[in-house]
Amino acid sequence: MNTDVAVAGAGLGLRRTLLDPLSSWAGARPTFLEVAPENWMRVGGRLGRRFREFSERYPVACHGLSLSLGSTDPLDLDFLRELKAFLRSHRVRCYSEHLSYCSDRGHLYDLLPMPFTGAAVRHVAARIRQVQDLLECRIAIENVSYYAAPPGELSELEFLNAVLAEADCALLLDVNNVYVNAINHGYDAEEFLAGLPGARIAYGHIAGHLVEAEDLLVDTHGAAVVDPVWRLLQAAYRRFGAFPTLLERDFNIPPLATLMAEVERIARAQAAHAALSELA
């Protein structure tokens, strides 16, 4: 895994349906791509060769789905060894996982929230350190959306910051998740951003969500990014600088031109922030 050169600019989550359109795309291209390694680690043949073409052409980040950092199950060491080989084979720039769990003596196929407690901080931080030792690189953890919080003694922000500090890992800042949680749990999204350690941000995510009710948003990655999330991204750039940011879209995938319009909007926001910084 290439830890000397990070991702930069405006990226796009690569899905199989995008392989052909992106290959022939004549417009401005994303500056980096992101994949779930579980979707590609054991893929060979024609699809495996196609992915190799992309990993040789673009910087690639990997965003894991199944490591289950918050679980009490033992870490899957065979999976981690296979993952390490995959990251090195494709010169992956950054590997991230969710600050959650998805297993309990078997996969649960959902990302479930951890209790915001000191014991949970120590537990998950130790597992993150173990993963970093095994992969021989620093990883990033993503702030996740959640809908019912287990009983805890810390706020979401306190819990996230404690894990980052104790594990000494990086942060994958999901701006949409901050917005979704702020609406669902009644806190100020910009105040949450203000409490984050900006120096730990590896890159960011932006995505669309589903409005179930005025006070209930669901993080689906299945719709266009809404204006309040774009404004929150700009607020994050003002606070932390224009960190690399990737557009996620997992289903209801529109034509590539529609996705690239959002990627280009990220790039314009980054350029505008850079221009303002130079003037300042």
LUMMIMAR-217954 format. One record per residue: residue in three letters; residue number from 1; x, y, z of N, C-alpha, C in turn. Coordinates in steps of 0.001 Angstrom, whole numbers, plus 500000, padded with zeros to 6 digits. Layout:
BEGIN
LUMDO residuo num   n.px   n.py   n.pz  ca.px  ca.py  ca.pz   c.px   c.py   c.pz
LUMDO     ALA NUM      X      Y      Z      X      Y      Z      X      Y      Z
...
END
This chain:
BEGIN
LUMDO residuo num   n.px   n.py   n.pz  ca.px  ca.py  ca.pz   c.px   c.py   c.pz
LUMDO     MET   1 500848 498804 500000 500000 500000 500000 500879 501240 500000
LUMDO     ASN   2 500571 502183 499132 501380 503382 498993 500961 504400 500042
LUMDO     THR   3 501739 504518 501102 501397 505457 502168 502114 506790 501994
LUMDO     ASP   4 502948 506917 500955 503684 508152 500747 502865 509174 499961
LUMDO     VAL   5 501950 508716 499109 501163 509602 498268 499696 509357 498556
LUMDO     ALA   6 499009 510347 499089 497591 510201 499402 496751 510535 498178
LUMDO     VAL   7 495440 510294 498282 494535 510715 497215 494399 512232 497264
LUMDO     ALA   8 493919 512802 496166 493769 514254 496077 492590 514575 495168
LUMDO     GLY   9 492031 515763 495365 491016 516252 494451 489627 515692 494685
LUMDO     ALA  10 488899 515458 493597 487495 515041 493626 487371 513643 493040
LUMDO     GLY  11 486866 512707 493839 486825 511308 493435 485423 510782 493238
LUMDO     LEU  12 485365 509532 492770 484092 508863 492484 484180 507413 492940
LUMDO     GLY  13 483123 506935 493589 483041 505523 493928 482827 504700 492670
LUMDO     LEU  14 483693 503715 492451 483641 502909 491236 482735 501706 491449
LUMDO     ARG  15 481695 501596 490638 480796 500448 490635 480941 499731 489302
LUMDO     ARG  16 480607 498454 489264 480813 497682 488030 480065 498276 486848
LUMDO     THR  17 478893 498836 487112 478119 499428 486010 478800 500657 485410
LUMDO     LEU  18 479802 501187 486096 480494 502378 485602 481759 502051 484820
LUMDO     LEU  19 482150 500784 484770 483414 500438 484118 483427 500865 482652
LUMDO     ASP  20 482416 500467 481902 482390 500821 480479 482193 502316 480258
LUMDO     PRO  21 481207 502954 480927 481045 504398 480700 482285 505216 481055
LUMDO     LEU  22 482963 504849 482150 484132 505620 482550 485308 505377 481606
LUMDO     SER  23 485384 504183 481044 486463 503889 480093 486391 504789 478873
LUMDO     SER  24 485182 505074 478430 485009 505852 477203 484646 507312 477464
LUMDO     TRP  25 484651 507731 478721 484240 509084 479070 485233 510100 478515
LUMDO     ALA  26 484711 511113 477813 485575 512086 477149 485714 513388 477941
LUMDO     GLY  27 484949 513533 479006 484992 514776 479770 486044 514742 480865
LUMDO     ALA  28 485948 515711 481764 486850 515744 482922 486646 514481 483751
LUMDO     ARG  29 487731 513924 484232 487670 512649 484942 487846 512847 486440
LUMDO     PRO  30 487353 511904 487235 487655 511974 488672 489154 511843 488885
LUMDO     THR  31 489646 512469 489938 491085 512393 490195 491464 511147 490985
LUMDO     PHE  32 490471 510493 491611 490735 509201 492242 489440 508413 492312
LUMDO     LEU  33 489575 507113 492530 488437 506204 492625 488475 505499 493975
LUMDO     GLU  34 487312 505013 494382 487214 504238 495620 486406 502984 495354
LUMDO     VAL  35 486858 501860 495920 486118 500601 495817 486057 499938 497187
LUMDO     ALA  36 485061 499078 497349 485040 498178 498504 485926 496990 498147
LUMDO     PRO  37 486997 496736 498893 487903 495649 498501 487220 494299 498463
LUMDO     GLU  38 486210 494092 499327 485499 492810 499345 484854 492497 498003
LUMDO     ASN  39 484538 493541 497230 483882 493341 495933 484860 492965 494828
LUMDO     TRP  40 486176 493052 495102 487158 492841 494037 488287 491881 494401
LUMDO     MET  41 488439 491546 495662 489614 490789 496090 489734 489425 495419
LUMDO     ARG  42 488635 488765 495158 488688 487423 494568 488141 487388 493155
LUMDO     VAL  43 488111 488542 492520 487591 488628 491153 488751 488466 490177
LUMDO     GLY  44 488648 487473 489315 489659 487261 488287 489054 487397 486905
LUMDO     GLY  45 489698 486805 485929 489159 486797 484579 489045 488187 483983
LUMDO     ARG  46 488047 488367 483121 487883 489623 482397 487648 490794 483348
LUMDO     LEU  47 486775 490578 484371 486494 491666 485303 487735 492043 486118
LUMDO     GLY  48 488487 491031 486522 489708 491307 487258 490697 492112 486430
LUMDO     ARG  49 490787 491780 485140 491688 492534 484256 491183 493960 484061
LUMDO     ARG  50 489865 494127 483975 489312 495467 483820 489641 496323 485046
LUMDO     PHE  51 489483 495726 486234 489798 496498 487431 491281 496861 487462
LUMDO     ARG  52 492129 495959 487044 493558 496247 486998 493836 497448 486088
LUMDO     GLU  53 493117 497559 484993 493291 498709 484107 492981 500012 484837
LUMDO     PHE  54 491931 499975 485651 491562 501190 486385 492560 501492 487497
LUMDO     SER  55 493023 500480 488212 493957 500735 489313 495316 501180 488800
LUMDO     GLU  56 495620 500870 487543 496864 501352 486951 496719 502763 486390
LUMDO     ARG  57 495470 503157 486126 495219 504477 485524 494896 505541 486566
LUMDO     TYR  58 494242 505145 487649 493779 506089 488656 494378 505761 490027
LUMDO     PRO  59 494607 506770 490873 494834 506478 492290 493563 505843 492873
LUMDO     VAL  60 493737 504821 493715 492596 504087 494263 492642 504116 495787
LUMDO     ALA  61 491483 504372 496376 491281 504204 497817 490347 503022 498021
LUMDO     CYS  62 490475 502339 499134 489589 501217 499457 488821 501527 500735
LUMDO     HIS  63 487513 501270 500678 486625 501515 501815 485965 500198 502193
LUMDO     GLY  64 486396 499624 503319 485970 498282 503685 484549 498217 504205
LUMDO     LEU  65 483973 497008 504104 482586 496767 504498 482436 495724 505598
LUMDO     SER  66 483442 494882 505806 483203 493678 506611 484204 493440 507727
LUMDO     LEU  67 485091 494364 508011 486095 494134 509047 485473 494099 510439
LUMDO     SER  68 484365 494812 510629 483602 494777 511879 484472 495162 513071
LUMDO     LEU  69 485002 496376 512996 485949 496827 514017 485355 496845 515418
LUMDO     GLY  70 484063 497117 515539 483459 497229 516852 482981 495927 517446
LUMDO     SER  71 483085 494834 516709 482571 493548 517179 483455 492966 518276
LUMDO     THR  72 482875 492044 519035 483669 491269 519999 484195 489986 519378
LUMDO     ASP  73 483783 489679 518138 484354 488531 517435 485832 488781 517163
LUMDO     PRO  74 486665 487743 517141 488069 487945 516777 488187 488512 515367
LUMDO     LEU  75 489199 489338 515146 489462 489822 513796 489759 488644 512874
LUMDO     ASP  76 489310 488758 511631 489525 487710 510632 490933 487884 510053
LUMDO     LEU  77 491894 487148 510595 493288 487334 510188 493535 486864 508765
LUMDO     ASP  78 492836 485807 508340 492988 485356 506951 492517 486441 505991
LUMDO     PHE  79 491386 487073 506316 490892 488169 505486 491899 489313 505453
LUMDO     LEU  80 492477 489661 506596 493425 490767 506641 494679 490474 505819
LUMDO     ARG  81 495132 489227 505829 496300 488879 505005 495962 489003 503522
LUMDO     GLU  82 494773 488547 503152 494340 488660 501757 494161 490130 501371
LUMDO     LEU  83 493599 490907 502289 493417 492332 502048 494759 493025 501851
LUMDO     LYS  84 495731 492699 502690 497048 493320 502580 497660 493071 501211
LUMDO     ALA  85 497539 491854 500718 498075 491528 499398 497349 492316 498309
LUMDO     PHE  86 496029 492458 498447 495241 493206 497459 495650 494676 497447
LUMDO     LEU  87 495775 495277 498629 496152 496685 498705 497513 496924 498064
LUMDO     ARG  88 498431 496025 498304 499771 496192 497735 499772 495941 496234
LUMDO     SER  89 498999 494956 495813 498969 494616 494396 498453 495776 493549
LUMDO     HIS  90 497482 496521 494082 496881 497612 493312 497372 498985 493768
LUMDO     ARG  91 498428 499015 494574 499042 500271 495009 497991 501217 495596
LUMDO     VAL  92 497151 500674 496457 496058 501443 497047 496625 502537 497943
LUMDO     ARG  93 496064 503735 497826 496597 504901 498525 496102 505012 499964
LUMDO     CYS  94 494885 504520 500229 494322 504659 501571 493293 503557 501778
LUMDO     TYR  95 493280 502965 502968 492269 501972 503329 491491 502506 504531
LUMDO     SER  96 490183 502408 504454 489329 502903 505533 488282 501861 505890
LUMDO     GLU  97 487719 502015 507074 486618 501164 507532 485662 502000 508370
LUMDO     HIS  98 484518 501413 508681 483482 502097 509434 483700 501941 510938
LUMDO     LEU  99 483383 502988 511684 483431 502913 513138 482109 502307 513620
LUMDO     SER 100 482012 500994 513456 480761 500275 513737 481102 498789 513809
LUMDO     TYR 101 480070 497956 513837 480300 496518 513730 479227 495921 512830
LUMDO     CYS 102 479542 494780 512249 478599 494140 511323 478612 492621 511486
LUMDO     SER 103 479078 492143 512644 479121 490699 512866 478897 490376 514332
LUMDO     ASP 104 478324 489202 514568 478172 488640 515905 478065 487132 515723
LUMDO     ARG 105 479236 486482 515701 479318 485052 515364 478705 484781 513992
LUMDO     GLY 106 478956 485692 513078 478436 485626 511713 478078 487024 511262
LUMDO     HIS 107 478079 487237 509944 477815 488567 509408 476350 488931 509549
LUMDO     LEU 108 476107 490186 509911 474751 490689 510127 474254 491512 508943
LUMDO     TYR 109 475152 491824 507991 474799 492531 506757 474175 493896 507032
LUMDO     ASP 110 474667 494536 508072 474295 495915 508354 475395 496517 509217
LUMDO     LEU 111 475510 497853 509181 476501 498553 509989 475805 499070 511229
LUMDO     LEU 112 476147 498499 512368 475430 498780 513615 476265 499681 514524
LUMDO     PRO 113 475599 500590 515267 476339 501559 516093 476884 500931 517359
LUMDO     MET 114 478034 501433 517778 478651 501006 519021 478137 501853 520175
LUMDO     PRO 115 478171 501355 521391 477845 502206 522549 478943 503241 522741
LUMDO     PHE 116 478557 504452 523050 479527 505526 523222 480033 505509 524670
LUMDO     THR 117 480937 504565 524944 481476 504382 526286 482998 504323 526244
LUMDO     GLY 118 483613 504549 527392 485057 504427 527483 485531 503022 527191
LUMDO     ALA 119 484792 502017 527647 485173 500629 527378 485155 500343 525880
LUMDO     ALA 120 484150 500871 525178 484071 500663 523735 485213 501373 523020
LUMDO     VAL 121 485594 502553 523505 486747 503262 522942 487987 502385 523031
LUMDO     ARG 122 488260 501849 524211 489466 501034 524403 489425 499773 523542
LUMDO     HIS 123 488237 499168 523449 488089 497934 522677 488355 498172 521195
LUMDO     VAL 124 487671 499160 520609 487802 499356 519165 489162 499949 518809
LUMDO     ALA 125 489715 500800 519677 491033 501367 519398 492102 500283 519372
LUMDO     ALA 126 492010 499316 520289 492967 498208 520292 492865 497403 518994
LUMDO     ARG 127 491636 497197 518510 491460 496454 517263 491980 497245 516060
LUMDO     ILE 128 491773 498550 516059 492310 499372 514968 493832 499312 514969
LUMDO     ARG 129 494449 499401 516149 495915 499309 516230 496396 497956 515725
LUMDO     GLN 130 495663 496891 516049 496044 495571 515574 495965 495503 514058
LUMDO     VAL 131 494915 496060 513476 494771 496073 512019 495918 496866 511393
LUMDO     GLN 132 496252 498019 511974 497335 498825 511420 498664 498087 511492
LUMDO     ASP 133 498889 497359 512575 500125 496575 512686 500174 495482 511630
LUMDO     LEU 134 499036 494807 511412 499005 493712 510443 499145 494219 509009
LUMDO     LEU 135 498494 495342 508692 498563 495891 507338 499827 496715 507118
LUMDO     GLU 136 500502 497060 508220 501721 497880 508170 501448 499249 507552
LUMDO     CYS 137 500323 499840 507929 499995 501182 507469 498928 501769 508390
LUMDO     ARG 138 498818 503078 508361 497751 503754 509085 496461 503623 508287
LUMDO     ILE 139 495353 503400 508959 494071 503325 508283 493219 504519 508712
LUMDO     ALA 140 492110 504712 508000 491149 505761 508354 489855 505102 508807
LUMDO     ILE 141 489192 505720 509768 487877 505237 510176 486841 506298 509833
LUMDO     GLU 142 485664 505834 509441 484594 506728 509008 483564 506929 510107
LUMDO     ASN 143 483191 508177 510329 482044 508475 511192 480781 507961 510508
LUMDO     VAL 144 479991 507175 511203 478872 506483 510555 477536 507120 510932
LUMDO     SER 145 476538 506893 510086 475170 507273 510427 474578 506203 511340
LUMDO     TYR 146 473713 506623 512243 473056 505671 513145 471683 506239 513482
LUMDO     TYR 147 470785 505346 513879 469382 505741 514027 468849 505494 515438
LUMDO     ALA 148 469468 504612 516174 469132 504366 517576 470443 504109 518297
LUMDO     ALA 149 470796 504981 519224 472085 504867 519901 471963 503987 521135
LUMDO     PRO 150 472859 503003 521304 472887 502238 522564 473207 503172 523726
LUMDO     PRO 151 472843 502790 524946 473176 503625 526109 474682 503889 526185
LUMDO     GLY 152 475056 505122 526500 476475 505461 526561 476723 506594 527528
LUMDO     GLU 153 478009 506883 527739 478400 507935 528669 479077 509095 527970
LUMDO     LEU 154 479313 508960 526647 479969 509988 525858 479028 510449 524753
LUMDO     SER 155 479282 511638 524231 478582 512068 523023 479215 511376 521819
LUMDO     GLU 156 478533 511445 520681 479106 510884 519445 480456 511523 519150
LUMDO     LEU 157 480545 512838 519273 481793 513544 518985 482888 513135 519957
LUMDO     GLU 158 482572 513057 521239 483576 512645 522228 484063 511234 521941
LUMDO     PHE 159 483149 510347 521583 483513 508966 521291 484432 508893 520077
LUMDO     LEU 160 484053 509570 518997 484863 509557 517779 486252 510102 518045
LUMDO     ASN 161 486343 511240 518731 487651 511832 519002 488509 510945 519898
LUMDO     ALA 162 487897 510283 520866 488649 509401 521752 489219 508214 520990
LUMDO     VAL 163 488431 507649 520066 488926 506524 519264 490080 506974 518375
LUMDO     LEU 164 489920 508108 517708 490977 508611 516827 492280 508802 517600
LUMDO     ALA 165 492179 509366 518801 493381 509636 519590 494009 508354 520112
LUMDO     GLU 166 493199 507448 520667 493761 506244 521280 494298 505270 520230
LUMDO     ALA 167 493643 505201 519074 494113 504305 518012 495213 504949 517179
LUMDO     ASP 168 495339 506263 517254 496242 507038 516402 496029 506673 514937
LUMDO     CYS 169 494785 506798 514504 494436 506505 513109 493935 507783 512448
LUMDO     ALA 170 493638 507695 511154 493123 508824 510396 491600 508812 510404
LUMDO     LEU 171 491020 509890 509891 489567 510049 509824 489126 510124 508379
LUMDO     LEU 172 488142 509315 508017 487406 509488 506766 486144 510260 507139
LUMDO     LEU 173 486103 511532 506782 485009 512403 507209 483853 512304 506218
LUMDO     ASP 174 482784 511636 506628 481586 511552 505801 480685 512728 506149
LUMDO     VAL 175 480643 513710 505257 479897 514943 505512 478402 514671 505513
LUMDO     ASN 176 477938 513785 504641 476518 513450 504633 476101 512794 505949
LUMDO     ASN 177 476952 511926 506488 476625 511288 507768 476525 512309 508900
LUMDO     VAL 178 477386 513321 508879 477283 514378 509884 475925 515062 509770
LUMDO     TYR 179 475525 515381 508538 474241 516062 508344 473068 515170 508765
LUMDO     VAL 180 473094 513908 508338 472016 512970 508684 471902 512822 510197
LUMDO     ASN 181 473007 512610 510872 472969 512442 512323 472523 513714 513026
LUMDO     ALA 182 472941 514873 512490 472553 516135 513116 471032 516308 513072
LUMDO     ILE 183 470414 515959 511951 468954 516048 511845 468291 515006 512742
LUMDO     ASN 184 468767 513772 512668 468112 512674 513398 468268 512783 514910
LUMDO     HIS 185 469390 513342 515369 469671 513354 516808 469703 514757 517396
LUMDO     GLY 186 469361 515754 516584 469132 517086 517115 470355 517845 517582
LUMDO     TYR 187 471456 517776 516803 472594 518620 517147 472988 519484 515961
LUMDO     ASP 188 473878 520442 516196 474318 521372 515164 475482 520764 514377
LUMDO     ALA 189 475299 520600 513074 476305 519924 512255 477619 520697 512211
LUMDO     GLU 190 477544 522034 512124 478786 522809 512055 479521 522795 513391
LUMDO     GLU 191 478797 522737 514488 479457 522609 515792 480159 521257 515899
LUMDO     PHE 192 479545 520215 515334 480186 518905 515317 481498 518981 514533
LUMDO     LEU 193 481446 519595 513341 482667 519746 512542 483743 520484 513330
LUMDO     ALA 194 483332 521515 514049 484301 522342 514777 485061 521541 515828
LUMDO     GLY 195 484467 520448 516297 485123 519645 517323 486009 518543 516789
LUMDO     LEU 196 486109 518407 515479 486903 517330 514891 488369 517731 514740
LUMDO     PRO 197 489279 516765 514811 490700 517049 514587 491013 517053 513088
LUMDO     GLY 198 491003 518240 512489 491162 518340 511041 492443 517721 510513
LUMDO     ALA 199 493502 517731 511319 494779 517188 510857 494704 515689 510594
LUMDO     ARG 200 493679 515032 511129 493564 513583 510927 492748 513212 509682
LUMDO     ILE 201 492165 514183 508985 491304 513861 507844 492144 513345 506675
LUMDO     ALA 202 491876 512101 506263 492537 511528 505087 491822 511964 503816
LUMDO     TYR 203 490518 511831 503808 489677 512357 502736 488240 512324 503220
LUMDO     GLY 204 487317 512768 502370 485930 512868 502769 484993 512161 501822
LUMDO     HIS 205 483785 511924 502305 482685 511383 501500 481558 512405 501436
LUMDO     ILE 206 480848 512387 500329 479613 513140 500201 478643 512253 499434
LUMDO     ALA 207 477368 512295 499821 476399 511372 499224 474994 511925 499403
LUMDO     GLY 208 474036 511231 498796 472635 511566 498964 471985 510685 500012
LUMDO     HIS 209 470789 511072 500437 470076 510306 501464 468575 510341 501163
LUMDO     LEU 210 467846 509550 501926 466395 509457 501798 465739 510226 502940
LUMDO     VAL 211 464739 511050 502611 463984 511781 503624 462743 510964 503966
LUMDO     GLU 212 462794 510281 505108 461639 509506 505575 460624 510414 506259
LUMDO     ALA 213 461114 511407 506989 460270 512377 507683 461117 513613 507926
LUMDO     GLU 214 460481 514665 508420 461199 515909 508653 462373 515719 509604
LUMDO     ASP 215 462219 514800 510545 463264 514548 511530 463860 513149 511412
LUMDO     LEU 216 463746 512534 510238 464328 511205 510027 464875 511095 508609
LUMDO     LEU 217 466193 511125 508512 466896 510926 507242 467592 509579 507284
LUMDO     VAL 218 467655 508913 506132 468299 507605 506032 469431 507707 505018
LUMDO     ASP 219 470623 507343 505454 471819 507396 504604 471768 506244 503610
LUMDO     THR 220 471375 506542 502363 471159 505477 501367 472192 505458 500256
LUMDO     HIS 221 472843 506580 499997 473734 506699 498823 472960 506420 497535
LUMDO     GLY 222 471672 506722 497536 470845 506392 496384 470190 507583 495731
LUMDO     ALA 223 470667 508798 496026 470059 510003 495480 471135 511066 495293
LUMDO     ALA 224 470745 512156 494645 471673 513268 494466 471965 513929 495813
LUMDO     VAL 225 473113 514553 495908 473491 515299 497112 472603 516543 497210
LUMDO     VAL 226 472076 516812 498397 471158 517947 498575 471935 519201 498964
LUMDO     ASP 227 471293 520350 498749 471977 521624 498976 472508 521798 500395
LUMDO     PRO 228 471760 521400 501447 472333 521573 502793 473631 520790 503006
LUMDO     VAL 229 473766 519646 502346 475007 518870 502467 476134 519546 501694
LUMDO     TRP 230 475802 520111 500519 476815 520887 499797 477302 522059 500650
LUMDO     ARG 231 476380 522726 501330 476780 523865 502173 477635 523398 503349
LUMDO     LEU 232 477307 522226 503887 478107 521702 504992 479507 521321 504511
LUMDO     LEU 233 479613 520802 503291 480930 520503 502730 481749 521784 502611
LUMDO     GLN 234 481121 522853 502132 481844 524123 502023 482279 524629 503403
LUMDO     ALA 235 481422 524432 504412 481798 524816 505775 482993 524004 506256
LUMDO     ALA 236 483027 522709 505892 484163 521865 506267 485437 522336 505574
LUMDO     TYR 237 485335 522739 504304 486506 523263 503597 487012 524549 504250
LUMDO     ARG 238 486087 525409 504652 486513 526655 505309 487260 526359 506602
LUMDO     ARG 239 486847 525320 507290 487454 525006 508588 488751 524210 508435
LUMDO     PHE 240 488776 523254 507499 489893 522311 507432 490727 522429 506161
LUMDO     GLY 241 490316 523274 505231 490943 523273 503914 490219 522304 502997
LUMDO     ALA 242 490503 522388 501713 489779 521584 500719 490368 520176 500646
LUMDO     PHE 243 490000 519347 501625 490504 517973 501671 489932 517163 500501
LUMDO     PRO 244 490622 516101 500074 490092 515250 498996 488697 514748 499363
LUMDO     THR 245 487794 514729 498390 486399 514385 498655 485860 513511 497536
LUMDO     LEU 246 485109 512486 497924 484612 511501 496961 483095 511437 496989
LUMDO     LEU 247 482495 511318 495811 481058 511134 495676 480723 509654 495747
LUMDO     GLU 248 479827 509280 496675 479333 507914 496784 477954 507812 496133
LUMDO     ARG 249 477755 506771 495346 476429 506457 494806 476366 504945 494631
LUMDO     ASP 250 475508 504286 495413 475501 502828 495455 474331 502183 494722
LUMDO     PHE 251 473226 502890 494559 472125 502345 493768 471329 503507 493184
LUMDO     ASN 252 470287 503183 492372 469644 504223 491554 470717 505002 490806
LUMDO     ILE 253 471676 504283 490250 472841 504939 489646 472430 505583 488327
LUMDO     PRO 254 472579 506894 488207 472195 507603 486988 473294 507505 485926
LUMDO     PRO 255 473084 508091 484750 474167 508126 483751 475422 508777 484307
LUMDO     LEU 256 476561 508363 483778 477836 508876 484279 477892 510399 484198
LUMDO     ALA 257 477282 510993 483180 477309 512453 483058 476694 513118 484286
LUMDO     THR 258 475647 512520 484842 475005 513078 486028 475930 512976 487232
LUMDO     LEU 259 476581 511823 487388 477525 511656 488493 478705 512614 488349
LUMDO     MET 260 479211 512731 487131 480385 513585 486933 480048 515061 487152
LUMDO     ALA 261 478789 515443 486948 478403 516822 487269 478555 517085 488764
LUMDO     GLU 262 478245 516083 489597 478428 516242 491042 479907 516216 491413
LUMDO     VAL 263 480676 515331 490766 482117 515302 491017 482743 516645 490646
LUMDO     GLU 264 482312 517203 489520 482850 518496 489097 482418 519611 490042
LUMDO     ARG 265 481244 519465 490665 480820 520452 491660 481737 520400 492874
LUMDO     ILE 266 482164 519193 493275 483158 519071 494345 484434 519805 493948
LUMDO     ALA 267 484904 519552 492713 486149 520164 492244 486034 521685 492210
LUMDO     ARG 268 484877 522204 491817 484698 523663 491790 484731 524239 493208
LUMDO     ALA 269 484104 523545 494151 484129 524014 495540 485556 524017 496078
LUMDO     GLN 270 486328 522980 495725 487721 522932 496166 488531 524070 495549
LUMDO     ALA 271 488305 524317 494245 489033 525387 493555 488656 526750 494128
LUMDO     ALA 272 487371 526943 494425 486929 528225 494984 487568 528453 496346
LUMDO     HIS 273 487636 527394 497149 488265 527535 498468 489748 527870 498309
LUMDO     ALA 274 490415 527203 497367 491838 527464 497153 492050 528908 496711
LUMDO     ALA 275 491171 529412 495836 491313 530795 495374 491116 531783 496523
LUMDO     LEU 276 490134 531530 497381 489911 532406 498531 491095 532367 499487
LUMDO     SER 277 491665 531178 499660 492816 531048 500551 494004 531845 500032
LUMDO     GLU 278 494186 531852 498707 495300 532603 498125 495084 534098 498320
LUMDO     LEU 279 493837 534549 498141 493541 535970 498357 493792 536364 499801
LUMDO     ALA 280 493404 535462 500724 493603 535758 502150 495078 535843 502489
END
